[in-house]
Structures are given as C-alpha cells and as structure tokens.
C-alpha cells in the first residue's frame, strides 16, 4: 500500500510520470510495475502504457539495486502479470465483444485497434498471442480478439503463457545484464525514448496506412 500511495503522490506532482517507465518503478516499486504490465496486456483503455520499455527498465533497475528483489522474482512476477492481464482481456472480449464493436471512438478506444488486431490474428492465428506480445496496441487487443472469436480456453492459455515468457525473459534479462554497464545507467532515459520510438513507429505507421485505405475504400 505504501508503494501505491507514493506513486499516486508522484503522479499528482508530475502527471507525466505514468508514461515514464523509470518513474513508474522507482516510485511505485514492484507493485505498480506488475499492475501496469497487467493493465497494458489486458485492459483496452491502457494500451498506451509503456510495456516493452517497462520490462527492460525493470531489468536495469534490478541490476542496479533500485528494485531490491532477486532478478528471478522480478521476471516471474512480470510473466505472471502479463498472463493474468491477457486472461482478463480474453474474458472481456468473450463477454462484451459485440458491445465493443458498437462503441463510439474516443481517446481511449478506436475501432481501428480492434481491426488491426483482428487482421494480425487472421494472418497468424493463435500465434498472434505470441508475436503480438512484441507489438504495442496489438499486445493489448490480441487477447480481446481471441475472446471475441471464442478461441478455446486451453489453447488461449497455452499461447498466452508461452508468449508472456518469450516476451518478458529476453527483454528483462537484456535489461538486467546491460544494467551493469555505466553508460546504460547514465543514459537510461534516452535509451527508453529510443526504444519507445523504435517499437511504436512501425505500428503507428501501419494503423495510419490501414485508416487511409479504409477512407479511400469508403470514398470510392
């Protein structure tokens, strides 16, 4: 509870902290770290949370001691959070999928996100739950789409769990081992920004391209 109250106080002082992986972990600790990963991997209105950079930063801060837990505990809790987040997304999609597609677009929800996840799922099938872990927005909406199309639960759980392990272990371990390098410690903020730009740019470009195609199709 103390970690949560500290993080809330930090957000009140600096609202931008919620988008800063280093601040999320330094002020919120392991509790807010896990809650953020849980939310980003299952709650559609949290698609903008910094998932990849958060996992990487957790590895770095574990190596420096700023996150005072053994690396195996940190990685295990992040994997569990990612699995549980997907589970919530799956159940939400299974029960309210039709209602979602009838929602009006707003700042927290765009139908294009569901469409992009559906297209990705149509291309890769259940493997979208694995591959989609490495793509912002798709990572949030892929389990919801799996629920909408009513993918068998056992199959969903297998691919979701496998994807969580394959996502967290390499990125988190990379952060942990690089965290011992002074350059990484001293330039963590710049590295995180570069990661966010590098990871999100292709997805944003793809969404804009799909939107232009849809607009042209409606005009013709």
N, C-alpha and C positions, 0 to 999 in steps of 0.2 A: 504493500500500500504506500509505503514511503517513496518508492521509486515512481509510482504513478502520480503522486501529489507533486513531487519535484518536477516531473515532466510537464504537468499541467501549468505549474507556475512559470516554467521556462517558455511555454507556448504563449502565455499571457504577456510575458515580457518581449518575446520575439516570435510572432506567429509563423515566420518562415522556418523555424526550427523543425517543424513537422516534415519538411521536404529535405532536410539535411541529415543524411544517414549518421554522420558522426555525432551530431547533437542528439539525435534520437537515442543512440546507445549510451552516450556519456551521461545524459540527464535522466533517461528512462530505464537504463540498465537492461538486464536480461528479460524482465517482464514486458516492457514496452517493445523490445526487439521482437519477441515472439508474437505479441499481439499484432504488431504491424505486419509481419510476414503472414500471419493468419488472415488478416483483413485483406491484404493485397492479393492473396491467392484464392479468395472465395467470395468477397463482398463486392458487388459490381460497382458501387459508388466509391471504392477505394483503389480503382485501377491506376491512379496516378501516384501511388506510394512507390518509393524507390527500392524495389525488390532486389535486383541484382547487386546494386551498389551497397545495399544494406547488408547482404550476406558477405560480400567482400570486406566491407568495413568491420564487420563483427570479427572476421578472422584476423584483421590487422590489430584491432584493439585487444583481442585476446592475447596476441603475441606480445604486445607492449605492456600488458597487465592492467590496462584501463578497464577491461572487462574481466574481473577477477574470478574466472572459472576455468577449469581444465578444458582444453580445446574439444575433447570428445563430448563433453556435456553440452557445450555451446552448439556444436554441429548437430548432435542428436535432437536437441530441443528445436532447432530451426527446421529440421526434417519433419519432426512431428507436427509442428505448427503449419507447415506447408501442406501436409497430408490432411489435417483437420480442416484447414481453410478450403481445400478442394472439395472435401466432403460436404461442407455447408453449401458451397456453390452448386454442387450436384443436386442436393436435396431441394435447394431453392429453385433450380431450373426445372426439376421434375414436377414440382407442385405449382409453380407460377409461370411457367414458360409462355403460355398463351397470353397471360396478362402483361408480361414484359413487352411482347411484340406490339401490344396495343398502347403502350405508354407513349406519351409525347416526349420528344427530345428535350433535354435540359443540360445544364452544366455537368451533372453527374452521370447522365446516361444518354448515349447516342445509339440509335439502331444500327448504325454502321459498324459498331464494335461487335454486336452480335453477328451481323452478316459476315464480317471479316473472320470471326472465329468459326462460323459455320462453313465458310469456304475452305478455311485451313483444315477443319475437321473432315470435310468432304474429300480433300486431297490425301490426307494421311490416316484417316480412320482413327482408331483408338490411340495410335502413336502420337496423335496431336496432343494428348495429355502429357507426353514425354517431351516432344520437341517444343511444344508451346510454352514450357517452363522457361525457355530462354528468350521469349519474346514478350515485352511489355504489352499490356492490353489483352493479347491472346492468352497470356498466363492467367488472367483473371476470368476471362469469359469462356475458355475451353471447357472447364468443368460444368459451367452452367449449360452450355450447349449439349454436353454429354447427358445432363439430366433432362433437357428438353426432348432429346431423341430417345430417351429412356434406354440408354446403354445398360446392359446387365450389370448389377452392382458389383459382383465379384470381379468382372473384367475391368470395370472402372477402378476399383480399389487396387488391383494389381498394377495397372498402368500409372495411376496417380502416385502410388507409393514408389514405384521404380523411377518415375520422373522426378519426384522430390529428392530422392537420394542422388540421382545423376546431376541434379541442379545444384544442390547445396554443397555436396562433398568437394567437387573440383574448385568451385568459386571460393568457398570458405577456406579450404586448405591453401589455395593460392594466396589469399589474403594473409593467412597465418604465417606462411613461410616468407612472404615478401615483407611482412610487418617487422621483421628483424633488421631490415635494411634502413639505415638512417634517412636516405633520400625519400623513401616511401612514407616514413613517419612525418618528415618535414613538409611534404607536398601532398598529403592525403586529400586535402580539399580539391586541389587541381586535378588529381587523378580521378576522383569521384565524378567531377564535372565532365571530364573526358569520357569516362565510362558511360555516363547517362546520355551524352550526345551521340556517342558511337552506337549505343544499343537502341535508342529510341528513334533516331533519324530514319532508318530503313522502314520501320513500322509506320511512322507518320507519313512518309512518302507513299507507302502502299495504300494507306487509308485515303489519302487525298486523291490518288490515282483512281481508286475504286469509286470515289464520290464523283469525280469528273466523268467517268464512264457512265455512271448511273444518270447523271444530269443530261449528258448527250443523248442517251437512250430515251429519256423521257421527252426530250425536245423533238426527236425525230419521229 
